[in-house]
């Protein structure tokens, strides 16, 4: 087993341990292989990262981060120096970064929305949890559900046709964007593999498609 690259994880981030004895060009290939093999564990995760075992220049650090981005769907929130209380530091740093993002572009809600619950937001919202059957979310901006969307979602409530809805598990009863409404089919189609999807408005129709990099590049925030 090649231990030149090891990944240690906690709830808020990852520690990448790099061998100091391997040539950097070879190390880059090993990093790519390691993260490619582990990509399913980091799907759409937002994490902080720190490096151990090897001193990296800023240029080498950027190269490693680019390799991680190319081989996973993980989003690196920030790069941190090694710290003896690393998990608590990860926690505080990630929460601060998410709070900064919330202040700039919208709000965060953490929890499960159960049947009968209804939330309304003046800005875009990121929900850290599920939206169950019978629950609803209304936003004048975008709605991002980091969980399952099984209830109702109404984005662009003020008439913004560029608004969108994203969910890691997209199975809503109803999606509305601006004045256009899409309802779930009477007989839902069972998916073998659940994947993140985006609902957006185009030519007065709502389309739901897998979320990928090309679509992300077209999103107007």
C-alpha distance (Angstrom), angle and dihedral (degrees) to the residues before:
residue distance angle dihedral
X1 . . .
X2 3.81 . .
X3 3.81 110.1 .
X4 3.78 96.2 177.6
X5 3.82 88.7 111.3
X6 3.81 121.3 34.1
X7 3.80 129.7 174.1
X8 3.79 120.8 -150.5
X9 3.78 118.7 -173.6
X10 3.77 139.9 -163.9
X11 3.79 132.3 173.5
X12 3.78 94.6 -80.6
X13 3.76 107.7 31.3
X14 3.77 150.9 -17.0
X15 3.78 135.6 -98.8
X16 3.81 115.1 -146.7
X17 3.79 112.2 -156.2
X18 3.81 112.2 -157.0
X19 3.80 126.0 -168.1
X20 3.83 113.4 -118.4
X21 3.81 91.2 -151.6
X22 3.82 101.2 61.8
X23 3.84 119.9 88.3
X24 3.79 109.5 -106.3
X25 3.82 95.7 -119.5
X26 3.81 90.1 53.8
X27 3.80 90.4 44.1
X28 3.81 90.5 56.4
X29 3.80 90.5 57.2
X30 3.80 90.7 49.4
X31 3.82 91.0 49.8
X32 3.82 90.4 51.7
X33 3.81 91.9 49.9
X34 3.81 93.2 46.3
X35 3.80 95.3 50.5
X36 3.80 92.8 41.2
X37 3.81 88.8 56.0
X38 3.81 91.4 46.7
X39 3.81 98.3 40.2
X40 3.82 95.0 109.9
X41 3.81 89.8 61.1
X42 3.81 92.3 57.1
X43 3.81 100.2 41.7
X44 3.85 107.4 155.0
X45 3.83 90.8 -22.2
X46 3.80 118.9 155.7
X47 3.78 108.1 -144.1
X48 3.76 145.9 156.6
X49 3.80 117.8 -124.8
X50 3.78 136.8 -154.5
X51 3.79 132.7 -178.3
X52 3.79 128.6 -133.9
X53 3.78 136.8 -179.4
X54 3.78 98.2 32.4
X55 3.79 135.2 54.4
X56 3.80 109.5 -124.2
X57 3.78 127.6 -161.9
X58 3.80 116.3 -133.8
X59 3.80 89.3 -104.4
X60 3.81 93.3 51.0
X61 3.79 90.2 46.3
X62 3.81 90.8 53.8
X63 3.81 90.4 49.4
X64 3.81 91.2 52.5
X65 3.82 91.3 48.1
X66 3.82 90.5 50.3
X67 3.80 90.1 51.7
X68 3.81 91.1 51.1
X69 3.82 90.7 49.5
X70 3.80 91.6 50.2
X71 3.80 94.0 50.7
X72 3.83 102.9 39.6
X73 3.80 140.2 33.1
X74 3.80 89.7 -127.8
X75 3.80 117.9 129.4
X76 3.81 114.0 -142.3
X77 3.80 106.5 -144.4
X78 3.80 94.0 -171.8
X79 3.81 144.6 -24.1
X80 3.78 115.7 -117.1
X81 3.77 136.8 -165.7
X82 3.79 116.9 -114.1
X83 3.80 112.1 -85.3
X84 3.83 131.8 -177.3
X85 3.80 90.0 -133.1
X86 3.79 90.8 45.4
X87 3.82 100.4 150.7
X88 3.80 94.5 52.2
X89 3.79 89.9 45.2
X90 3.81 90.5 49.9
X91 3.80 89.7 50.8
X92 3.78 95.2 51.3
X93 3.80 94.0 43.1
X94 3.81 96.0 48.5
X95 3.81 92.1 45.6
X96 3.82 90.2 50.3
X97 3.81 92.0 49.2
X98 3.80 90.9 49.2
X99 3.80 90.0 48.1
X100 3.81 90.3 51.4
X101 3.81 89.8 50.5
X102 3.80 90.3 48.1
X103 3.80 91.8 52.0
X104 3.80 91.1 50.6
X105 3.78 103.1 41.4
X106 3.79 111.0 11.3
X107 3.76 146.0 -55.4
X108 3.79 138.9 -57.5
X109 3.79 126.9 -135.7
X110 3.79 119.8 -170.8
X111 3.80 118.7 -160.8
X112 3.79 145.0 52.1
X113 3.81 118.3 -68.1
X114 3.77 105.8 -142.5
X115 3.80 129.0 -161.8
X116 3.79 111.3 -60.3
X117 3.80 94.9 21.3
X118 3.80 118.3 124.0
X119 3.80 129.9 -174.2
X120 3.81 128.3 -171.9
X121 3.80 124.6 -166.4
X122 3.79 132.5 -170.8
X123 3.81 90.4 -151.7
X124 3.79 137.3 31.8
X125 3.80 114.2 -62.5
X126 3.79 136.3 -151.9
X127 3.80 112.7 -156.7
X128 3.80 115.5 -156.0
X129 3.80 96.9 -156.5
X130 3.80 143.4 27.1
X131 3.80 130.1 -50.7
X132 3.80 103.3 -145.8
X133 3.81 130.3 -153.9
X134 3.79 109.7 -70.5
X135 3.82 94.5 24.2
X136 3.79 123.9 108.2
X137 3.79 139.6 -160.1
X138 3.80 124.0 -161.4
X139 3.80 122.8 -171.0
X140 3.79 134.4 169.6
X141 3.81 85.8 -145.8
X142 3.81 132.6 28.6
X143 3.79 129.8 -35.9
X144 3.81 120.6 -143.4
X145 3.79 117.6 -178.1
X146 3.80 115.0 -165.2
X147 3.78 89.8 -162.4
X148 3.79 137.3 26.7
X149 3.80 121.3 -28.6
X150 3.82 107.1 -155.4
X151 3.79 100.6 143.1
X152 3.82 132.0 56.0
X153 3.81 126.4 -52.8
X154 3.82 124.5 -170.2
X155 3.81 114.0 -174.4
X156 3.79 126.1 177.6
X157 3.79 90.4 29.3
X158 3.81 90.3 168.0
X159 3.80 90.6 56.6
X160 3.82 100.5 -88.0
X161 3.81 104.3 153.9
X162 3.82 91.4 -170.8
X163 3.80 91.7 66.2
X164 3.80 119.8 111.9
X165 3.80 142.7 -169.9
X166 3.81 123.0 -134.0
X167 3.80 127.2 -173.9
X168 3.79 134.3 170.5
X169 3.82 87.7 -139.4
X170 3.81 109.0 27.4
X171 3.81 111.5 -163.5
X172 3.83 105.8 127.5
X173 3.77 129.0 168.3
X174 3.80 89.0 -140.9
X175 3.79 138.5 -0.3
X176 3.78 122.6 -166.2
X177 3.79 125.9 -175.0
X178 3.80 115.0 -175.5
X179 3.83 103.6 -46.0
X180 3.80 98.2 -21.6
X181 3.81 120.9 96.5
X182 3.82 129.7 -163.5
X183 3.80 121.7 -172.2
X184 3.78 131.5 -160.1
X185 3.82 116.0 -99.3
X186 3.80 117.4 -101.9
X187 3.80 89.3 -115.1
X188 3.82 108.3 39.0
X189 3.78 115.7 -141.1
X190 3.79 112.9 -119.3
X191 3.78 114.3 -129.1
X192 3.79 120.1 -147.6
X193 3.79 92.1 -156.1
X194 3.78 121.9 31.6
X195 3.79 114.9 -141.7
X196 3.76 138.8 171.8
X197 3.81 112.8 -87.8
X198 3.76 138.0 -174.5
X199 3.80 128.6 -145.1
X200 3.80 115.8 -153.7
X201 3.78 139.4 164.6
X202 3.78 122.7 -111.8
X203 3.81 129.1 160.8
X204 3.82 89.9 -8.5
X205 3.80 91.7 -57.5
X206 3.79 129.1 106.5
X207 3.79 114.1 -130.0
X208 3.80 125.4 -167.0
X209 3.78 115.0 -158.0
X210 3.82 138.4 161.4
X211 3.77 111.7 -83.7
X212 3.80 111.0 -114.5
X213 3.77 138.7 154.5
X214 3.80 95.7 -91.8
X215 3.79 92.1 54.5
X216 3.81 90.8 45.2
X217 3.80 89.0 55.8
X218 3.82 89.9 55.4
X219 3.80 95.3 50.0
X220 3.78 114.3 114.0
X221 3.81 109.0 -150.5
